[in-house]
Amino acid sequence: LFQRQLQQSDCQNALMKKVFDTHMLFLQINQSAAALKHVFAALRLFVGKFPSAFFQGQADLCGSLCYEILKCCNHRSRSTQTEASALLYFFMRKNFEFNKQKSIVRSHLQLIKAVSQLIADAGIGGSRFQHSLAIINNFANGDKQMKNVNFPAEVKDLTKRIRTVLMATAQMKEHEKDPEMLVDLQYSLANSYASTPELRRTWLESMAKIHARNGDLSEAAMCYIHIAALIAEYLKRKGKANIFRTNYVSLNITVESH
């Protein structure tokens, strides 16, 4: 009965969200390494049974799970790092299989976005996190069932992009007392994701926060205008531009008047 309810609307329903949030609580509250091992096993079963909850429809559940798993990839316990890396690899593999062995676009996007958020929230990027990335690459290289498809290459590309973000962030940290250089680095990173509007928006928002913190309100406003333009362009392609146009124009006029 509950399985049928969970599968309603392609797993996009309130009951699924409650079950998912319960699983996430076990990752958000400090647990022993032994307990986390069981949590990871439960999550593998959950993802395997309900893949459409993560790889179809809204990306909220996918993004939240990626965020929490990546946090565990930075865990002080080596066994937890390994378990988290194995779960993340399993998650990407399921995404690939769900997309009929074409791509891991959704998990790729949500993982890069989660890394961008975690850099600010938890300061990831040290040797522990690098170790987890190496484990994921090793899983991809040793997966004989995936040897003749492009999945290992996609995993390698993803981990490479994550390392690029981490390197750029390290540079930002070196220049954190130089606001202009810091924003230049953020702008370069935002432009590197020109083909991925959601990630570009993430870094533009980060730029806006830096400008606002430094009292550069006009510059912060222009970052938000840029974000608004990205959203407007997306809605135009979707045929929904009229919904957004009025608010966007009024916001632009307000900024120019200041």
DOVEX-849650 format. One record per residue (C-alpha): residue in three letters; x, y, z. Coordinates in steps of 0.25 Angstrom, whole numbers, plus 2048, in hexadecimal, padded with zeros to 3 digits. Layout:
DOVEX-849650
ALAXYZ/...
end
This chain:
DOVEX-849650
LEU800800800/PHE80B80A804/GLN8138067F8/ARG80880A7EF/GLN8068177F6/LEU81481A7F5/GLN8148187E6/GLN8098217E3/SER80B82C7DA/ASP8198267D6/CYS81D8277E5/GLN81B8367E5/ASN8118367F1/ALA81183B800/LEU81282D806/MET81F82A7FE/LYS824838803/LYS822834811/VAL829826810/PHE83482D809/ASP836837814/THR83682C81E/HIS842826817/MET849833816/LEU847836825/PHE85082A828/LEU85B831820/GLN85983F826/ILE85A83A834/ASN867835839/GLN868826838/SER87381B83B/ALA87A81582F/ALA873808832/ALA86580F832/LEU869817825/LYS86C80981E/HIS85E805820/VAL85981381C/PHE86081280F/ALA85B80380C/ALA84D80880E/LEU84F814805/ARG85580B7FA/LEU8488027FB/PHE83F80F7FB/VAL8468147EE/GLY8468077E8/LYS8378057EA/PHE8328137E7/PRO83C8197DD/SER8318227D6/ALA83082A7E3/PHE83E82F7E1/PHE84082F7D2/GLN8338337CD/GLY82A8407CF/GLN82F84A7DA/ALA83E8497DE/ASP83C84C7EC/LEU83E83E7F2/CYS84A83C7E9/GLY8508497ED/SER84E8467FC/LEU8548387FB/CYS86083D7F4/TYR8638477FE/GLU86283E80A/ILE86A833803/LEU87583D7FF/LYS87584180E/CYS878833812/CYS883832807/ASN88A83C810/HIS88883481D/ARG894832826/SER891823826/ARG89881C81A/SER88D81181B/THR88281B81A/GLN88A82280E/THR88A815807/GLU87C812809/ALA877820805/SER88081F7F8/ALA87A8117F5/LEU86C8167F7/LEU86F8227EE/TYR87481A7E3/PHE8688107E4/PHE85F81D7E3/MET8668227D7/ARG8658147D1/LYS8568137D3/ASN8558217CD/PHE85C81B7C1/GLU85480F7C0/PHE8478177C2/ASN84B8207B6/LYS84C8137AE/GLN85B8147AE/LYS85C8227A8/SER86182B7B3/ILE86182F7C1/VAL85D83E7BF/ARG85483F7CB/SER85E8397D5/HIS8698417CF/LEU86284E7D0/GLN85D84C7DE/LEU86B8477E3/ILE8728537DD/LYS86885C7E4/ALA8698557F1/VAL8788567F1/SER8768657EE/GLN86D8667FA/LEU87685D803/ILE882866801/ALA87B871808/ASP874869812/ALA87E85E816/GLY88B862810/ILE88D855808/GLY8998537FF/GLY8A484D808/SER8AB840807/ARG89F83880C/PHE89683D801/GLN8A183B7F7/HIS8A282D7FC/SER89482A7FA/LEU8948307EB/ALA8A08267E9/ILE89781A7EE/ILE88C81E7E5/ASN89581E7D9/ASN89B8117DD/PHE88C80B7DD/ALA88A8107CF/ASN89780B7CA/GLY8957FD7D0/ASP8867FB7CC/LYS8867F07C2/GLN8787F27BE/MET87A8007BA/LYS8877FE7B2/ASN8807FF7A5/VAL87880C7A7/ASN87B81A7AA/PHE87881A7B9/PRO8868197BE/ALA88A8257B5/GLU87E82D7BB/VAL88282A7C9/LYS89082E7C6/ASP88B83B7C0/LEU88283E7CC/THR88E83B7D6/LYS8978447CE/ARG88D84F7CE/ILE88B84E7DD/ARG89A8507DE/THR89A85C7D5/VAL88F8627DE/LEU89885F7EB/MET8A48657E4/ALA89D8717E1/THR8988727EF/ALA8A68717F5/GLN8AA87C7EC/MET89E8847F1/LYS8A2882800/GLU8B08877FD/HIS8AA8947F8/GLU89E895802/LYS8A48A2807/ASP8A58A87F9/PRO8968AA7F5/GLU8998AD7E6/MET8A18A17E4/LEU8988987EB/VAL88C89D7E2/ASP89489B7D6/LEU89788D7D9/GLN88888B7DC/TYR8858917CF/SER88E8887C8/LEU88887C7CE/ALA87A8817CB/ASN87E8827BD/SER8848747BC/TYR87586F7BE/ALA86F8787B3/SER86986B7AE/THR8638677BB/PRO85A8737C0/GLU85786D7CD/LEU86586C7D1/ARG86887A7CC/ARG85D87F7D4/THR8638797E1/TRP8708807DF/LEU86A88D7DB/GLU86288D7E8/SER86F88A7EF/MET8758967E8/ALA86989F7EC/LYS86B89B7FB/ILE87A89F7FA/HIS8768AD7F4/ALA86B8AF7FE/ARG8748AC809/ASN87E8B6804/GLY8738C1803/ASP8748C07F3/LEU8658C07F2/SER8648C47E3/GLU86D8B97DF/ALA8658AF7E8/ALA8598B47E1/MET85F8B17D3/CYS8628A37D7/TYR8538A17DB/ILE84F8A77CD/HIS85889E7C6/ILE8528927CE/ALA8448987CA/ALA8488987BB/LEU84C8897BC/ILE83F8867C2/ALA83888F7B8/GLU83F8887AC/TYR83B87A7B2/LEU82D87E7B3/LYS82D8847A5/ARG8318767A0/LYS82786F7A8/GLY81C8797A2/LYS8198807B0/ALA82188D7AE/ASN8158957B1/ILE8148907BF/PHE8218967C2/ARG8238A27B9/THR81B8AC7C2/ASN8238A97CF/TYR8318A97C7/VAL82E8B67C0/SER82A8BD7CD/LEU8368B87D4/ASN8408BD7C9/ILE83A8CB7CA/THR83B8CB7D9/VAL84A8C77D8/GLU84D8D17CD/SER8468DC7D5/HIS8508DA7E0/
end
